[in-house]
Every structure is written in C-alpha cells, then in structure tokens.
Amino acid sequence: MPAQGLFSNGFTLTEILQIQQQAKKMLLEGKTVMSWTDTGTTTTKQFPMTVREVLEECAYALRKLQPAAYPSALVAASTSVCGYLPK
C-alpha cells in the first residue's frame, strides 16, 4: 500500500525523524508483534501500523517537508516494440 501522507500534516521534521528512528529500532529488535502468556491467558499486541507502513509514511512526509534534503527515488522507464518499424 503506498504512503497516504499520514505524517505530512501536524508533525514536525523532528517528530517524523523520531518516529522513523523508533520504527527502525523495533524492526531491528524484532518487536513488531508481541505476545504474553500468564496463567493460561494469552495476549497478543500488534501495532496499528506495520513497521513498513511507518517507514513509508515517514519517507513520504520527509520528501514533502524537505524535498531538497530527501529527494524522491529515481524511477526508471523502459519501452518495447513488437513488430515491424519502418525506417
């Protein structure tokens, strides 16, 4: 799912960078879904957004807030032709 711009309004650059850093930390630590068991009861906690979604939203917001510092990724294009082309 492409970024929707959830962090583009109402978040400062510093806040977005903090969110991005926290998402990276969770990803590296493997803390995307947590589960606890206590006396026969099991509880699972999953965050409202996946780490991937958070990172995509952060990248989108950073490109909107500071396009010079965070440029868009380059997009490659290609074409192909089937059949005869006159010269």
C-alpha positions as a Python dict, from the first residue, in 0.01 Angstrom:
ca = {
    (1, 'M'): (0, 0, 0),
    (2, 'P'): (153, 334, -97),
    (3, 'A'): (203, 609, 158),
    (4, 'Q'): (-105, 821, 225),
    (5, 'G'): (63, 1125, 377),
    (6, 'L'): (-47, 1047, 734),
    (7, 'F'): (254, 1229, 882),
    (8, 'S'): (257, 1517, 632),
    (9, 'N'): (30, 1744, 836),
    (10, 'G'): (67, 1818, 1205),
    (11, 'F'): (408, 1657, 1254),
    (12, 'T'): (737, 1843, 1270),
    (13, 'L'): (1051, 1724, 1096),
    (14, 'T'): (1197, 1629, 1435),
    (15, 'E'): (889, 1423, 1526),
    (16, 'I'): (895, 1238, 1195),
    (17, 'L'): (1263, 1156, 1237),
    (18, 'Q'): (1190, 1029, 1591),
    (19, 'I'): (906, 808, 1463),
    (20, 'Q'): (1133, 678, 1187),
    (21, 'Q'): (1412, 602, 1434),
    (22, 'Q'): (1172, 417, 1667),
    (23, 'A'): (1035, 210, 1377),
    (24, 'K'): (1389, 118, 1272),
    (25, 'K'): (1471, 16, 1630),
    (26, 'M'): (1160, -203, 1653),
    (27, 'L'): (1242, -366, 1320),
    (28, 'L'): (1600, -441, 1422),
    (29, 'E'): (1486, -581, 1758),
    (30, 'G'): (1206, -788, 1602),
    (31, 'K'): (939, -615, 1812),
    (32, 'T'): (663, -587, 1555),
    (33, 'V'): (419, -829, 1724),
    (34, 'M'): (435, -909, 2094),
    (35, 'S'): (270, -1196, 2278),
    (36, 'W'): (237, -1270, 2650),
    (37, 'T'): (111, -1576, 2835),
    (38, 'D'): (17, -1571, 3202),
    (39, 'T'): (-171, -1843, 3390),
    (40, 'G'): (-335, -1981, 3078),
    (41, 'T'): (-430, -1645, 2927),
    (42, 'T'): (-258, -1537, 2608),
    (43, 'T'): (-247, -1177, 2490),
    (44, 'T'): (-110, -1052, 2161),
    (45, 'K'): (-29, -690, 2082),
    (46, 'Q'): (21, -569, 1729),
    (47, 'F'): (84, -206, 1646),
    (48, 'P'): (-178, -16, 1443),
    (49, 'M'): (66, 28, 1156),
    (50, 'T'): (331, -217, 1045),
    (51, 'V'): (692, -105, 1064),
    (52, 'R'): (698, -98, 684),
    (53, 'E'): (397, 134, 672),
    (54, 'V'): (553, 365, 933),
    (55, 'L'): (880, 384, 740),
    (56, 'E'): (697, 452, 412),
    (57, 'E'): (487, 726, 573),
    (58, 'C'): (799, 883, 728),
    (59, 'A'): (980, 882, 395),
    (60, 'Y'): (679, 1037, 222),
    (61, 'A'): (645, 1311, 485),
    (62, 'L'): (1017, 1388, 479),
    (63, 'R'): (1006, 1428, 98),
    (64, 'K'): (712, 1668, 137),
    (65, 'L'): (867, 1873, 419),
    (66, 'Q'): (1221, 1895, 281),
    (67, 'P'): (1235, 1784, -83),
    (68, 'A'): (1593, 1910, -128),
    (69, 'A'): (1723, 1702, 164),
    (70, 'Y'): (1503, 1397, 94),
    (71, 'P'): (1456, 1370, -284),
    (72, 'S'): (1220, 1120, -442),
    (73, 'A'): (1363, 794, -564),
    (74, 'L'): (1456, 783, -929),
    (75, 'V'): (1210, 600, -1150),
    (76, 'A'): (1337, 401, -1444),
    (77, 'A'): (1132, 378, -1761),
    (78, 'S'): (1154, 135, -2047),
    (79, 'T'): (975, 76, -2374),
    (80, 'S'): (943, -215, -2607),
    (81, 'V'): (810, -251, -2959),
    (82, 'C'): (678, -565, -3120),
    (83, 'G'): (662, -600, -3493),
    (84, 'Y'): (799, -413, -3791),
    (85, 'L'): (906, -47, -3765),
    (86, 'P'): (972, 135, -4092),
    (87, 'K'): (1290, 342, -4109),
}
